[in-house]
Amino acid sequence: MTSIGSKLAVGGKEENKKVDQILAFFYCDFRNERSTSATEVMRSLLTQLLHLADIDSVDCRDAVPELVKRKAEGTEPPSDIKLLTRLVRQAAQKLHPRPLVIIDALDECKDVEKLLNAVKELNDGHMRLFVTSRPERIIREMLSDFPSISLQQMSDAVLADMERHITTELDSRQWLKILEPKLKKEILSALLARADGMFRWVQCQIDTLARCPSAGEIRTTLKSLPSGLDETYERILRTIDGHESQRTLVQRTLVWLVAALQPLHLSVIMEALKIDLERRTLDDDIVPTHKIVLLDACSSLVTHDMKTDSVALSHFSVKEYLTGELIRAQLPQYYIGSEEYAHEQLA
């Protein structure tokens, strides 16, 4: 969840202890196929609103008679987005006094236009609606009548959060925490000056700096920081491309992760890499000797959940870059094109 969305959600959860303060929320996460469906968003919100109803004072059956009828007839749960949206509106209107509904990372929804139309339908005054998203054109246009807050309007707060984040990273990363205080200040100043409000950009640069073997190389890196995420990802891939032993491992891993419907267990990736695509046989000699080798090779492009030992693309922007036209011109060997193309590559 985004920083703003997190704070709002946490506050809402605390207020949820009061009967008259209800929060329903949904996070659209590109790493989980189901969570990028407009239908799933509405289903989840409906379920939450029904579950949170005070059954001592209201009867859910009166609030959503269509749903009750479908269940009585043994009909499948609704999948039509218009019906689900109508049911969410009814549940909000009849079961709760203006509940707070949060949809986070709306731009990561696959059928975003459907979800936007649903959001507009929900904005009928019976609920407080809070949506977070990157400022994509279609989202700006379809929600142009909604009041909005941009991160630029909160630049001081964002800068303060970013400074705390960078300081924490510099004081906790194994090879960064031992740096001289003066060099840490140089890193902090350089990153804050170039970040343009992008935490993701900052994280990638910190990952790069943590790999620098000397103070001199850190300072050299700070003098030529990339502009924006596309240039950042291009540099990461060009560095990988310079190491032949890493190139194929990373190429194949990225294809697997673009095609995946959810994060993949690292052991699954390691097994998949044993497949010799030319001979269509298993070859233990081509797989990395340890999972750390693979994670290190993929750098900031992937994220590893240590609790579940699962791997996924680290950010939606990574997937956009790998499947976009820019990489096709810059580094065609890493171009994936689409999820369908990724599936073809693995077939």
PyMOL commands that set and color helices and strands:
alter all, ss='L'
color gray80, all
select helices_A, chain A and resi 3-15+33-36+38-51+60-63+65-72+81-95+106-108+112-122+137-142+151-172+181-194+199-210+215-223+228-241+244-259+266-272+284-286+291-301+316-322+325-330+332-334+339-346
alter helices_A, ss='H'
color red, helices_A
select strands_A, chain A and resi 23-27+100-104+128-131+264-265+275-276+281-282+302-305+310-313
alter strands_A, ss='S'
color yellow, strands_A
deselect
rebuild
show_as cartoon
